[in-house]
């Protein structure tokens, strides 16, 4: 929670700095990256804080995992902010000057624990239930996708190839860069705010999608829980869990398609026909599987014995003493 508080504070301060600091890196404010990193880490930190409070086993171990994650996250986002304050690049910067060296050192210490701890927490959730079946399934699928997204983040370091290049930072200094977010065009034009490449593939897209899968799936589980108060066929938690499972599979398909598309150098703003077919396949599977779960649940919710009492009563002779209260009592 302390980490999340610091991250959201950084987000607000960076948003203000956008208007008072006119320095630019590759055409965008030097404070855009700290703002985005702060917000993403804050949201993820809140989610982990809530999740760790739900553990029924290993709660103390989970507390230590959360603490280490918070420190590692603070180091990583702090390094991004440190580089931004000096008007230079935090990622892919191979210069020998002190700021770049400090940032590389911090990243070498702080990045790996984020992936490792998320993986361990995913295992803790996998071996125990942290709520009803729908919530447990959402947490398991969401944490699995978060681990995959962090793997994609590590992949980013070599995503643009090993060819070095030179760019200019906000101070007019030359910076030697190796690697990049974009694939096919590492320093191409980017989308507004996200800066995702519009001229090449960009692994930041699947990284973002996978990292926030847990929030999306938990939201779906919560919505299904609310709908269950109005629709009887949703009151069975097994039905809600199956629907969350279908959503998790569909989300995984989107994540995989985005990763495949980015690695082929295709920008997310100009999808090719192969990627569109992949998305269509994911959509057909998700809608079809979801519809099958809903139809089966609605059929089971209709009682097949609604008319049985009448048939049973008509089968009892009128003179049978068992048909009278006295007979029933005897």
Secondary structure in CASP SS format (residue, H / E / C, confidence):
PFRMAT SS
TARGET T0000
AUTHOR 0000-0000-0000
METHOD secondary structure of the structure
MODEL  1
X C 1.00
X H 1.00
X H 1.00
X H 1.00
X H 1.00
X H 1.00
X H 1.00
X H 1.00
X H 1.00
X H 1.00
X H 1.00
X H 1.00
X H 1.00
X H 1.00
X H 1.00
X H 1.00
X H 1.00
X H 1.00
X H 1.00
X H 1.00
X C 1.00
X C 1.00
X C 1.00
X E 1.00
X E 1.00
X C 1.00
X C 1.00
X E 1.00
X E 1.00
X C 1.00
X C 1.00
X H 1.00
X H 1.00
X H 1.00
X H 1.00
X H 1.00
X H 1.00
X H 1.00
X H 1.00
X H 1.00
X H 1.00
X H 1.00
X H 1.00
X H 1.00
X H 1.00
X H 1.00
X H 1.00
X H 1.00
X H 1.00
X H 1.00
X H 1.00
X H 1.00
X H 1.00
X C 1.00
X C 1.00
X C 1.00
X C 1.00
X C 1.00
X H 1.00
X H 1.00
X H 1.00
X H 1.00
X H 1.00
X H 1.00
X H 1.00
X H 1.00
X H 1.00
X H 1.00
X H 1.00
X H 1.00
X H 1.00
X H 1.00
X H 1.00
X H 1.00
X H 1.00
X H 1.00
X H 1.00
X H 1.00
X H 1.00
X H 1.00
X H 1.00
X H 1.00
X H 1.00
X H 1.00
X H 1.00
X C 1.00
X C 1.00
X C 1.00
X C 1.00
X C 1.00
X C 1.00
X C 1.00
X E 1.00
X C 1.00
X C 1.00
X C 1.00
X C 1.00
X H 1.00
X H 1.00
X H 1.00
X H 1.00
X H 1.00
X H 1.00
X H 1.00
X H 1.00
X H 1.00
X H 1.00
X H 1.00
X H 1.00
X H 1.00
X H 1.00
X H 1.00
X H 1.00
X H 1.00
X H 1.00
X H 1.00
X H 1.00
X H 1.00
X H 1.00
X H 1.00
X H 1.00
X H 1.00
X H 1.00
X H 1.00
X H 1.00
X H 1.00
X C 1.00
X C 1.00
X C 1.00
X C 1.00
X C 1.00
X C 1.00
X H 1.00
X H 1.00
X H 1.00
X H 1.00
X H 1.00
X H 1.00
X H 1.00
X H 1.00
X H 1.00
X H 1.00
X H 1.00
X H 1.00
X H 1.00
X H 1.00
X H 1.00
X H 1.00
X H 1.00
X H 1.00
X H 1.00
X H 1.00
X H 1.00
X H 1.00
X H 1.00
X H 1.00
X H 1.00
X H 1.00
X C 1.00
X C 1.00
X C 1.00
X C 1.00
X C 1.00
X E 1.00
X E 1.00
X E 1.00
X E 1.00
X E 1.00
X C 1.00
X C 1.00
X C 1.00
X C 1.00
X C 1.00
X E 1.00
X E 1.00
X E 1.00
X E 1.00
X E 1.00
X C 1.00
X C 1.00
X C 1.00
X E 1.00
X E 1.00
X C 1.00
X C 1.00
X C 1.00
X C 1.00
X C 1.00
X C 1.00
X E 1.00
X C 1.00
X C 1.00
X C 1.00
X C 1.00
X C 1.00
X C 1.00
X E 1.00
X C 1.00
X C 1.00
X C 1.00
X E 1.00
X E 1.00
X C 1.00
X H 1.00
X H 1.00
X H 1.00
X H 1.00
X H 1.00
X H 1.00
X H 1.00
X H 1.00
X C 1.00
X H 1.00
X H 1.00
X H 1.00
X H 1.00
X H 1.00
X H 1.00
X H 1.00
X H 1.00
X H 1.00
X H 1.00
X H 1.00
X H 1.00
X H 1.00
X H 1.00
X H 1.00
X C 1.00
X C 1.00
X C 1.00
X C 1.00
X H 1.00
X H 1.00
X H 1.00
X C 1.00
X C 1.00
X H 1.00
X H 1.00
X H 1.00
X H 1.00
X H 1.00
X H 1.00
X H 1.00
X H 1.00
X H 1.00
X H 1.00
X H 1.00
X H 1.00
X H 1.00
X H 1.00
X H 1.00
X H 1.00
X H 1.00
X H 1.00
X H 1.00
X H 1.00
X H 1.00
X H 1.00
X H 1.00
X H 1.00
X H 1.00
X H 1.00
X H 1.00
X C 1.00
X C 1.00
X C 1.00
X C 1.00
X C 1.00
X C 1.00
X C 1.00
X C 1.00
X C 1.00
X H 1.00
X H 1.00
X H 1.00
X H 1.00
X H 1.00
X H 1.00
X H 1.00
X H 1.00
X H 1.00
X H 1.00
X H 1.00
X H 1.00
X H 1.00
X H 1.00
X H 1.00
X H 1.00
X H 1.00
X H 1.00
X H 1.00
X H 1.00
X H 1.00
X H 1.00
X H 1.00
X H 1.00
X H 1.00
X H 1.00
X H 1.00
X H 1.00
X H 1.00
X C 1.00
X C 1.00
X C 1.00
X C 1.00
X C 1.00
X C 1.00
X H 1.00
X H 1.00
X H 1.00
X H 1.00
X H 1.00
X H 1.00
X H 1.00
X C 1.00
X C 1.00
X C 1.00
X C 1.00
X C 1.00
X C 1.00
X H 1.00
X H 1.00
X H 1.00
X C 1.00
X H 1.00
X H 1.00
X H 1.00
X H 1.00
X H 1.00
X C 1.00
END
